[in-house]
Amino acid sequence: MQIKYSTLLLLFLASLLGTANALAQSGNGKTGTAVTARLEELREQGSEGLFNLDYDIARHTFREMARLYPDDPIAPQMLATTLWLETLNRARRLQSAIYSTQSFYAGTEDKPDASLIQEFRDLTLQATQLAKARLQRNPRDTQALNVLGVTESLRGAFAATVERRFIAAISSGLSGVEKQRDVLKLDPKFHDAELTIGMYDYIVGTLPLSVRMLASIAGVRGSKKRGIQTLERVAKEGQRTRDDAKVLLISIYKKEKRFPEALALSRELQEKYPRNYLFRLETADSLASQAAIERQASKTKQAEAMESEAVSTFETMLHERPAAGAAPRAPDLIHFRYGEALLLMGQTQRAAREFLSATTVSGADAGTVSRAHLRAAQSFDLAGKRNEALAEYRVVLSRPNIYDSHDQARRGQKEPYRERPRQ
């Protein structure tokens, strides 16, 4: 299981955060100034739309790109990316934390729409065919080769996060990594392609020593330190993937408990993309996580200040009117993440209330509701409210099985929940 979810976390982040890779060096082979300027304009509009969760703008922009430059593979590749990210956002899965737990890789009754899968496959196939056509004309076309690598990683991430076909995901993801390495062989200064390489190094470097030794026999090697350094270099020197690298580093810094660094990046991106409320969620989460460390170090005042800011951030997101043009927020997700933060602060009963609030939101995602009932039950157990916990476990078992929610609920019925892993 350790190999599985570590590799799939790589796939998820590689595609999610590497989408701008293809945009970075895209072109249709023409060199006219007007063509370059128009492509750049469309690139910026589409990329900003994705970062601001405005999928309608992104889709409209990339369709216009496809109309103007039908031989360029970037348009169908980015339309596939837009479809994938929008699907994850609707399912409240546009957050890396959910993929770093083993629960996500358990069986589930949550099934994707067949027409959505077909549309995604058609778009990625079109992108692949167009990129290969360019490579036939010029085998050293790093732009086209880069699109191939990104598209392969994208297929892997879609297979893992939407279709839940994990073996296929691993195969596609590793193929994408190899193509990015080929890009760097042709152009060592193509720093945007290093995004995927840095992630690969980091994830392989986090595997247990015994697994890394076996992997090295097959030529698979990695280093956490080197991976982080590579990503930090991309964040500074990348052409189009600087912000992508920063988003990735937020997740890695949090995994490494380097919360102040994660906080600095989330604040930076929050300011740059104010219409994306997910960056504010990351800020609040980093504050709560660092506050827990400060309390352990008996730095009470610092902890209280961070907890106060975290709570204020969540409360503001739940009650303020979003700015004009901002993407719709998902209150069920905000309540859920608020509950997780409160658990970190040791406020178990209050956390349970937030999880339950997530279940009553109109139009709440069904999977998030099931997970919220489970976390409410576990929070009640931690608060010593056994009867309330048992009632919530029964609710979980009455709902469709999301990830391993039924297994966790059955364990909770047998004995009170006592651990506090991040979910």
N, C-alpha and C positions, 0 to 999 in steps of 0.2 A: 504493500500500500504506500510506503514512503516513496518508492520510486515513481509510482503512478501519479500521486498528487503533486509531487515536486515537478515532474516533467510537464504535467498539464498546466500547472501554474505558469511555467515558462511559456507554453503555447498561448495561454490567455493573454498574458502581458505582452508577449511578442507581437501579437496581432493588434491588440487594443492600442498599444502605445507606439506601434510601428507603422500605423496607417499613413502617416505623413511621409514615410520613407519613399513611397512611390511618387508622391507629389514633389519630393525634393528635387529630383533630376528629370522630371517628365518632359517629354517633347515629342513632336511628331516627325522629327527629321528635318523640318524646315528651319531656316535660320533668320527669316525676316524679323525685323525689329517689331513690327506690328503684331505678328503672330506670337512672339515671345511675351510682349506686353499683355496681350489678351489672355494668354494661358496663365500668366502670373496673376492677373486680376481674378480669373475664375478660381485659381488655386487658393488664393487668399480668402475669397468669399466662402468657398466650400469648406475649407479647413476651419475657419472661424465659426461657421454654422455647426460643425461637429463638436467643437470645443464648448459651444454654448448650448448644446443639446437641441438645436433647432434643425431637426432632420428635414423639414419641408424645404428650408432654404438650401441645405446641403444637396438634397436630391434635385431640386430645380437647377442648381448651379452645375452639377455634374452631368445632368441631361443636356444642358446647353453645351457643355464641353464635348459631349458625345456627338451632338449635331454639327458643331463647327469642325471637329477633328475626329472623324469616324475611324481613322486608322490608328489612333493613339490608344494604347491599352489602359491608360490611367482612368478614363471615364467609367468603363464597366467595373474596373477594380474598386474604385471609390464608391460606386453605386452599391456594390456588394457589401462594402464596409459599412455604408450608411444603413443598409437593411439590417445587418448584423447588430450594430450598436443600438439601433432603435428597438430591435427585438429584446436585447438584454435590458435596456432601460425600462421597457414596459413590464418586464418580469422582475424588476428590482435587482438585477444581477450585474449592474454596471458599477461594481465595487470589488476590488481585488480580495478583500477579506474573506468573502464567501468561498473562494476557490482554494484557500490555504488550509481548510479543514477537511478531514476525511469524510465528513457527513455528505458533502456534495457528491461524492463519487459512489454513494450507495444507490441501490435501486430506487426508482421513483415512479409514480403514476402520472407524472407531469410529462405530457407528450407535445412535440411541436406540430405546427400546421404543415401539412404535406405541400400545399401550394407555395408556402414561404420557402421551404427547403428547395423546391424546384427552381424558384426564381433566383435564389442565391447561387445554385449550381450553374444555371444558365449564364449568369453574369460573370462568375469566375472563369467559366470555360471560355467565354468571349475574350476576357482579359488575357488569358493564357495563350489563346490562338493568335491574338494580335501581337503580343510580345514575342512569340516564337517567329512570327513572320518577319519582324524587324531583325531578329537575331540571324535569320537566314540571309538577310541582305548584308548584315554586318555583325559577325560573331563577337566583336569586341564592343558592342553597344551596351555599355554599363547601365544605361537608363532602362533598357528593355529587360536586361538580366535582373536588375533590381526589382522591377515590377513582378517578375516571375517568383522571386524569393518572397516578397511580401504576400503575393496571392497564395502561395503554398502555406505560409504561416497562417493566413486568414482562414484557409480551408480547415487547418488543424484546430484553430480556436473555435470555429463554428461547430465542427464535429464534436468537440468536447463540451462546450458550454450550452449549445442548443440541442443538437442531436444526441449527445451523450454517447458517441461512438469513440471510445477512448483509444483503442488500438489504432484506428484510422487517424485519430488526432495526433498521436505520437509520430506516426509515419510522415504525415504532411508537415508537421512542425519541424522535424529534423531535416527534411528535404529543404525547407525554407532557409534554415540556418546554413546549410551547405552552399546554397546559391548566393547568400550574402557574403560568404567567404570568397566565392569566386569573383564577386564584384570587387572586393578589396584587393584581390590579386591583380586585377586589371587597373585599379586606381586606388592606391593606398591612402589617398587623401579624401576619399569618399566617406567622410566621417559619419554621415547619416546611416550608412549600412552597418556601422559598428553597434548600433542600438541592439540589434538582435544578437550579435556576437557577445556583447557585454552581459546580456541577460542569460545567455547560454552558460557563460563562464560562471556567473553567480549561482545559478540553480544547481549546476553540476557540483560546484564547490560546497553547496549546503548538504549534499547527500552524506549519509553515514560513511565513515572511513572504509568499512568492509565493502560497501557498494561501490565506492569510488575506485577501490583497488581492482574490483572485477571489471568495472567499466573501462579502466585504463588499458586493460588487456585488449579490449576491442577498439582502442584508440580514442576513447571518449575521456577527455580531461577538462578540468575546470578549476577555477580559483575564485572564491568569494571576493578577496581583495582586488584581484585583477578585474573582475567583473564590475565592481563598484567604481573603480578608477576609470574604466572604459566609459561607463555611463556618465560619470561626472565630466569626462572630456567631451562627450557628445552634447551634454547640456551647455557647455561653453563654446564649442567649436562647430557644432552641427549647423547645417545650412537651413534645414526645414524641420528638424526633429528636436530642437532644443527643448521645447515645451513638453514634447512626448517623453523625453528622457527625464525631465523633472517630475512628471506624473509617476513614472516608473520608480524613480528614486524615493518618492514619498512612500510608496508601498514597501520598498526595501529598507529604508531607514526605520520604518515602524516595525518591520520584522526583526531588525537588528537592535530594536529599543533605542534608536537614536532619534528620539522624539523631537528634541529642539530643532534638528535639521529638517525633519519632516514638516514641522510647524512652519519654518521659514519658507519652505517651498510652497506649501498649501496657501499661505497668506499671499505670496507673490502671484500665484495663479488665480486666486480668488479676486485679487484686484484687477488682473488683466482680463479675466472672463467673468464679470459680475453677474451675468445671466445664468451661469452654471452653479446651481446651489450645492452640487456635490462637493465642490472644493471647500465650501463652508462646513459641510459635514466632516470632511477630512481634518479641517482646522479644529473643530470641536472635539473630535475623537483624539487627536494628538494632545490637546490640552488635558483631557481627562486621563489619558495614559501617562503623561509626564507627571501629573498631579499625584497619581498613585505611587510613583517612584519617589517623589518629594516627601510624601507622608512616611514611607518606609525609612527615609533618611532623617525623619523627625524635623523636616523643614515645613512646619505647619503653615506658616504665613504664605509661603510660596504656593503650597498645595491649595490653600483656600482661595487664593487669587485666581489660579488656573481653573479650579472647579467652578468658581463664580462666572468666569468668562465663558466656559464651556456651556453651563446651564443657560446663560443669557443668550448665547448663540442659538441653541436649540429652541428656546422659547420664542426668540425673534422670528426664526424661520417658520414656526408654527402659527404665529399670530399676525405677522406683518403682511401687508398687501404687496405681492411681487411687483417689481418695477415693470413699466411698459415694455413689451417686447421680450420679457424674460420667459424662459421655457417653463411650462407647468411643473409644479413640484409634486412629489409623491408623499403626502402626509403620513401614509402608513409606514413608508421607509424612514421618515424623519423620527416618528415615534419609536420605531424599532431601534434605530441607532441611538436614540436618546436613552432608551432602556439599557442598552449595553453600556453606555457611558456611566449611567447611574450605578450599575453593578460594580464597575471599576471603583466608584467612589464609596462603595459599601452601603449604598442606600437601596436595600433589597426590596422593601415594600413599595417604595416609590417607583423602582424599576418595574415591578410587576404591573403597576398601574399604567405605565407608559406602554408596555407590551400589550396590555389589554386594550388600550386606546387605539393601537394599530389595527386591532381586529374589528373595530367599529367604524372605521373610515369608509365613507361611501366610495364604491369602486375600487376598494383595496385589492391588491393582487392576492389570489387564492393561496399561492405558496407562501407568501409573506405572512398571511393570516395564520396558517398552520404553524409556521416557525414561531410566530409571536405567542400563540397559545402554549407551545412547548417551553419557550423561555419564561413565560409568566409562571408556569408550573414550577420550573426550576428556581425562579426567584422566590416564590412562596416557600419552597422547601428551605432555601437559605435563610429565610426570615422566620423559620419555625412555624409556619402556617401550613401544617400538613394536610388538613381537610381541604383547604383552598387549592393546594397543589394537586391533590388527587382528583379534584373536580376538573382541573384543567388538563390533566393527563387523559382523562376520559374523553374530553372534547377533541384532543389530538387524535385519539384512536377512532373517533367517529368521522374524521375527515380523510380525504385522500392522503396516501402516504407520500410525503415530500422528503426526498433524500432518505435519511434513516430516522425520520420523526417517530414512526411507530415503534422501532426498536428502543429509542431513547425513552419514549413514554412508558413502555412496558418495564424498562429498568427502573424508571421513577416510581412506578406503582409498587415494585418489590421493596425498594429501599429509598430513603430520601436522597435527593441530589446534593452533593457536597463539593464538587469541583467547580471551578470558575474559568473554563477555557473560553477564549474569544470565539464567537460563532460567526 
